[in-house]
Amino acid sequence: MAASRVLVGLDIGSSGVRAVQLRRLKDGSFEITHAAEADLPRGAVRNGGIHDAKAVVKALRRVWKQGRFSTKRVAFGLADAGVFTRQLELPWMPPDDFRSALRYQIGDSLPVDVSSVELDYHLLDRTEGTDDRGQPIPVNRILVVAADREAVTAEAQVLRKAGLEPMVADSTALALIRVACQGQLPQDGVTRAIADIGADQLTVVIHQDGQPRFIRTIANLGGDAATEAVADRLDLALDAAEEIKRVTGLNGPAPLLAPVAESSVFSDSLVAEDVAADPRTAATIEVLSPWATGLVSEIRNSLDYYQAAPTAGQVESLTLVGRTVALRGMVERIATQLPLPVRALEPCAGLALSKRVAAQHPDDPRLAAAIGLAMAVTP
């Protein structure tokens, strides 16, 4: 594979920068040849917007030094909060004409000025509709994807400052579909959902045969919102609150087992200490519970809204991805409150790993979006 054709998948999230380079194998599967990541200071990226360009540039340079990538050409992900999606039905045209006319056909369908966004679309179906005289006409049912042009330009400028070459801008939601399908889009007609629970926001993506059907993003509902609530309740700095949240989880920390003093039966008998009796632990659980309830409710509302459409298929499963999924008790809470099979995504499952990647990133869930971005551009 010529080096000039290689692109690195790059995900700039609220908590860090992740980059992945892939190689396509003869059987069509992928090998992760290079991977690296670097944390970002709190607030450097917020809800998809870069607020501290110097910190991001520094992290990008560190990632490229650590990852030893063979190129500086990248496919970068666009934050879902800055990407608008709409399902529309428009009169059929030949593909080239349809793409050229798209900007003029969508009219008031988007909540922004069409001239201010970059447009793309995914063809969902070709169906039959009727014109103004009731005559049958072919119709394209599409998912329109619109990204704020200024946001795309600003992110590309930051990448150039880090010495990178931005070549492709892609939706992070679409990248997650690819990695959830291990790069091999299914053809079974099953409708599946993905919930990306990040530091800042929740994104729910529904796809059928790997084609996006529905994308919804809710800002300020990720793990950082829970951390801030814990910090307010316990009057702590954010870093200290994050650590308490991580250790405590939704249901309290794992029980501590201590020897029974002077047991006359079994000298090594153990009893569980009541860690929940700690006031800070109890307060943390009390704060996290309504946040988790709201999170699950938004996932449920998104699924219900999609399934209420006449043409929607029944969602058969839910895959969880994102930094906040690792919070103790999160997967179990969602699985017990939604009537679906629920699993946490293992983004490296089904992929070959180079020796270097296997040693440093054996199955890091934070690489998911970067892997999916690389899948779209690896020949």
N, C-alpha and C positions, 0 to 999 in steps of 0.2 A: 504494500500500500504506500503510495507516494506520500512523503511528509507534507507536501503542499496541500493534500486533500484532507489531512487530519484536522479535526477541531476538538477542542476540550469543552466538555459540559461544565458550566460555571453557575453556581447557585450562591447568590449573596442574600443571606437571610438576616433576621434580627439578632441572632445570637452568634453568627459566624459566617465565614466564607468557605465553601467546599468546591473542589474541582476534581473531575474524573476524566480520564482518557481511556477509550475502549479500542478493542480490535475485534473485528468480526471473524469468526471461525468458519471453516468450510461447511459445517452443518447449519450455518445461519445464526448460531448462538453467539454470545459475546464473551470476551475475556477483558477484565479490568486490568490494564497494564500499568496505569499510574493513578494515584489518588493522594490527595492532601487536603488538609483543612486547617483553619486558624480561627480562634475566637475573636469576636469583636467586643469592644467596650460597650457597656449598656448605653442605649440611646443613639449609637452611631447609625443604625438603620432602624426606622420605626414605621410599621405598617407599609413596608415596601419602599419607603422613601429614604434616600441617603442623606443624613443630616451631618455627618462628620466625614467628609470626603478624604481627609488626610489619614484618618484611622483605617478606612477601607482600602486606600491605596497601599498603606503599610502592610495590611493583612494579605492583600493580593500578592505583593512581592514576596512575602514570606512563604505563601503557599507555592508559588512557582519555584522558589529555591528548594523547598522541601520535596516537592513532587517530582522534580526532574522531568517535567513534561517535554515532549519533543517539539512542541510548537507553542506559539503565543496567540494563535488564532482561536477564538472562543465562540461558542454558542451560549448566550447568557439568558437566564430566566427573568421574566417580567413578573413582578409581584401581582398576585391575583386581585388585590384591592384596587389596583390601577387598570385592570382589564375588565371591560364590559362585554357581556355576552347576551345575545338574544336569539331565540328561535323565530324564524320568519319563513313565510311562504311567498315566493316571488315567481313571476312568469318565467318559464324555461327559455334559455338562450344557449347558443353554443358556448362552451366554457370560456373562451377568450373574450367574447362579447359580454358574457355575464359578469366576469371579473371587472372589466372596464366600466360597466354600467352600475356596479354595485353601489358605489358612493351616492349615485343620484337616485337609486331606487329605495333606499332605506328611509329616506325622509325624516320623520320625527320618531323613528323607532328607538333611537338611542337617547339617553338623558344628557347628551353633550352635543356640542357643535361638531358635525361630521367633519368639517374642515380641520379640526384640531386633533384628529386621531389617525393612527395607522390602522387600516382595515384588512381583515382576512376572513375567510369563511371555511366551514367544513360542510360538505354535502351530506345530509342525513338520509334523504329519500327523494325519489322522483315520483310524484303522485299526479293525480288529475284533479284540476279545479274547474272553475267556470269564470268566464269573463263577464263584463257588464251587461251583456245581452243574454247571459245564461248558457252560452255555448261552452262545451268542454274544451279546456286548454291544458297542456302539460305544465306542471308546477314543480319548482325546486324547493324542497323544504331544507333549510340550511340553519346552521348555527353561526351567527355573525360574531366575530371576535374583534374588538376594538381596543387599542392601547393608546394611552395619552402620548402624543408625539413629543411633548416637552420632557416627560419622564423618561422615555426611551432615549432621547438625545442626551439628557443629563447623565444617565447611567453609562452610556457609551463613552462620554467624555471622561468619566472617572476611570474606566477601563484603560483608555488611551494614556492617561497620566501614569498608570501603573506599567506602561510599556506593552500592553496587550492589544490585539487587533480584534475588535468586535465584528463578527461576520454575520451572525444570525441572532435575532431576538425571538424568543419562544415563550409561550405561556407555561408557567410552572405547573398548572393544573394538567395540561396535556402531557407534560413530562412524567407526572405521577401515574397517569394511566399506563404509559409505556412500561414503567418499571414494575407496576403491579402485575402486568401481564408478562413480565420477564422478556420484554422485547418481541414476543410472538403473539400478535393480536388474535384472540379467539374467534371462532366462526360458529359458535353454538347458539347465538341469539339470546344469550342470558344477559340480563341487566344487572350491573354491579355498581356499588357505591364505594367511594373513598372519602374518608374524613381526614384532612390534614390539620392537625392541632399543633400549631406552632407557638412561638413565644408571644407573638402579637395577635394573631388572628386565627379564625377557624374557616377553612374552605371545604365545602362539600361538593364533590364531583361525581356525577352519575354517567356511566358509559355503557354502551351495548356493542359487543364485538370490538371493543377498543375505540369506538367512535364516541366523542363527547355528546351527551344529550342535555346536560344541565350542569351549570357551575354557579355556585353561590358563595360569597365571601362575607363574613361578619367580622368587622374590625374590633380590636380591644377586647377579645374574648379568649385569648391564649393564656399560656402559663404565666406571663408577666402580670396579667391582671390579678391572678391569684396571689402572686408574690407581693404585689403592692397592697393587697387587702390584708395579708398577714403582717406586713411591715407597719401598716396603720394601726392594726389591732394591738400589736405587741410593742409598738414604739421602737422599731428596730431599723437599722440601715437595710437597704435592699439586698445586699449580698448576704447578710445574716439571715434575713427572712427567707431568701431562696434556699439556704442550707437547711433551715428548719422545715420548710415545705417538703424538700426532697427526702429528708429523714423520716418525717411523719407520714406523708402520703395521705390518702383520703380516709383511711381507716385506722390510722395510728401506726407506729413503727412495729416491726416484728417483736413478739414477746421475748423478753430477756429471761433466760433460764439460769437459775442459781441453785447451788447445792442446798439440800435440806440439812440444817445444822443438827449434828449428833443423831442422825437417823439410826434407830436400833434395828431396822429391817434391811434397808439397802443404803449403804454408805454413800453411794453416788446418786441417790434420788435427786430429781430436779423439780423445781416449782417455777411457775411463770411469775415474774414481778409485774405489778400493775403499773405499766408505764403510762397508761392513759390518765392515771391519777395526777401526773405532773400538770400543773395549771397551764403552762405554755403549750403542751401537747394538746390538751383539751380545747384550748382556745383556737389553736391552729386547725384542728379538725372541724370545729364549729364554723370557722371562716371559709374553709375549703368546700364544705358540703353544699351551700347554696350556689357557689360558683360552678361546681361540677354539675349540679342539677340544671342550671341554666345552659351549660354547654350541651348536655345530653338533649335537652329540650330543643335547642336550635338544630341539632342533627336530625331529630325526629321531625321537626317542622319542615325541614328541607326535603326529607324523603316524602312526607305526606303531600307537600305542595307539588312535587314532581309527579307523583303517582295519581294525583287528581286529574291530570290532563287526559283527555280521551285516548290519545295515541300512546300513552306511556306504558311501558312494561312494568311488571312487578319486580321490585328490587329483590334480588336473591341473596346478597351477601354484602357485608361491610368490611372494608380493610382500613385499618388505622395507621396513620403515619404522622411523623412530626415529633419534635423534641418533647412535647408535653405528654405524649403517649407513654413515656418511660416513668411517669409519676406512679408510685406504688398505688395499686387499686384502680387506676384509670380504666384499663382494659376490662377488668371485671365489672366495674360500675356500668359501663356502656353495654356490655354483653348481657347483663341482667335486666336492663331497662328497655332494650330494643329487641323485637321478635325476629332477629336475624342471626345467622352465623357471623360471628365477629372474630377477627384475627388482627394481630399486629404485623405490619409488613416487615419482611426480612429482605431488604433490597438486593443483597448479594446472592440470595438463593437462586440456584439454577445458572449462575454465571461462574465462569472460570476466573481464577485470580492468579496474577503473577506472584512469584515468591515474595517479592517486596511488599505487595499489597496484602497478601495473606498474613504476613508477619505484623504489619502495622495497622491494618483495618480489616480484621477477619469478617466482620459483619456489622459495620457501623450504620445504624438506621439513619443517621444524619446525612448520609451520602445519597439518599434516595432521589431527590430532585436532580442532583448533578448527574447521576447515572441516567435518568430518563432524558435529560437534555442531550447527553452524549449519544444515546441510542438513535436520536433523530438525525444525527449528522455523521454517523460512522458508516462509510461505504462498505 
